[in-house]
């Protein structure tokens, strides 16, 4: 759907790093698994440790820079633009989600920051 003359490619989408395919596949998989598993009967509240969330979120964020910048296959303007876009998109999501968390919870936690990131 994304590459060559697929439906999404004909709409004008350019899939720079293969993210469209990854996100569509994982979204459909999550939907199917949610339908198979069904609703939870016992709701357990698990509070993650902020240090683990921070380390995992930081590794994911740094990995995005390597993956997106490397997708240009050269150290050129295209790779630089991919890294700038990666930074700006994650910063916008972090700020928006943090603002929503503050509005609804009155505080912003490390988990909130990395969930928006």
N, C-alpha and C positions, 0 to 999 in steps of 0.2 A: 504494500500500500504506500510505502514511503519512497522507495527507490525506483529508479528507471521511470517508467510511465505509470506508476501506481496511482490510485485514487487520490491520496493525499499529496503526492508529488504534482499531480495535475492541478491541484488547487493553489499551487505556488509555494508550498512549504519546502524549506531546505533543512534537512536533518543533518546538522553539522557533525555531531558526535554520536549519533545513533540513539539519542535520548528518547525520541518518539517511540521507537520500537520497544525499548526497554520499559517505558512507562505504560504503554498500552498493554503489553504482555503482563506486567506485574499487576496492573489494575484489574484486568480480566481474571487473573489467577486469584487475587484477593476476593473478588466478588464470588467466584465459584466456591472457594473454600468457606466463605461466610455462609453461603447458602447450604453447603453440605454440613457444616458443623452446627449451624442453627444458633439460636439465642443461648446465652449462658444462663444456667439455672442458679448458680451461686455466684454472686458478684463479690469478688474479693478486691479490695483496694490495695494496690501495691505501690509504695512510694519508692521511686528509684533513688539511689545514692547520687548526690550531685556530682561527686568526683568522677564516677563512672560515666555519667551523662556528658560531663565536660570533656573527658578524654575521648570518648567515642564520637562526639559531635565534632571535636577538633580534628580528629583523624579523617572523618568523612569530608569535612570542609577542605582540608589540605589535599585530599585525594581528588576532589573536584578540580582543583587548579591543575594538578598534574594531568588528569585525564582530558580535560577540556583544552588546555594549552597544547598538549601533545597531539590532539586530533588534527591540528594543522599540518603535522608532519614536517615542520620546519620552525626555526626561530625567526619568525617574521611578523609583519603587522597583523596578520590574521590570528596568529597565536596570542599576540598581545591583546587584541580586541576580545578574543574569547575569554582571556583571564580577567579583563576589566568587566565584561558582562557577567562573569561568574561572581565577581566581588559585588557588583551593584545589585544583582538580583538577590543574592543571599542577604545583603545588608537591608534591602527594602523589605524582604520577608521578615527578617529579625525585628526591625523597627515596628512593622505593622502588627505582628503577633504579640510583641511585648506591650504595645499600647492597648491591645484588646485584653491581654492578661491583666494589666494594671486596672483597666476599667472594670472588669468583672470580679477580680480577686483582691484588688487594692494593693497588690505587690507583684513583683516580677522575680521569678526564681530562675536558676540556671536551666532547669528543665524547660521552662517556658521559652527561654531564649533559644535553646537548641531545637525545640519543636517548631518554632517559627523559622528557624534557619534552614 
